[in-house]
Amino acid sequence: RKNYMVSDVLYDTFLKHLVNNVTEPDTLMVKEYYNNNMEEKYMTSGTVLIREIRLQSRILADSLLLLIQAGNSLDVLAQKYSLINPDNGGLSGPFSRNSNKAFFDAAMLLDLEGVSPVLSAAGGQFSIIQLLEKESGVPLELTNVYSRIQSMLVKESQEVSKKNGVNLLFKKFKI
């Protein structure tokens, strides 16, 4: 039993040694990682400006969508029927994906001036939206994400060091 305890302590100490002796990534490594992953991981979501007709009834929403598809102005219909900002023709935004994920995603699928199908909204309501403006996301500043990238690179290096060290240990002692 004593041998197992000593073995466990030695193994844990060996792992700690492997993890603690990983070198910190330098600035060039952090910049390279940032540049390679900027568009994927370090961009803001952008914003959209929409016009929305919010309604209590699905039947009314379907009827208004048919009118819009027939050429009626969404702006005029929003002034008359919308529960959201009717005075400004249902204008909503600009807002980001963090503010309203469902409507942001729906708007991003539309072309400029494009009109969505009837969408479910909060509280059992229904909406029709029109995309008026779309602003692409911008990259986050490296200084704002530097620590996060550095920590992630250290963690990756520690995992690689641990894996390689344990594999070498197993090979050396033919475990």
Buried (B, 14 or more C-beta within 10 A) or exposed (E): EEEEEEEEEEEEEBBEEBBEEBEEBEEEBBBBBBEEBBEEBBBBBBBBBBBBBBBEEEEBBBEBBEEBEEEEEBBEBBBEBBBBBBEEBBBBBBBBBEBBEEBBEBBEEBEEEEBBEBBEBEEEBBBBBBBBEBBEBEBBEBEEBBEBBBEBBBEEBBEEBBEEBBEEBEEEEEE
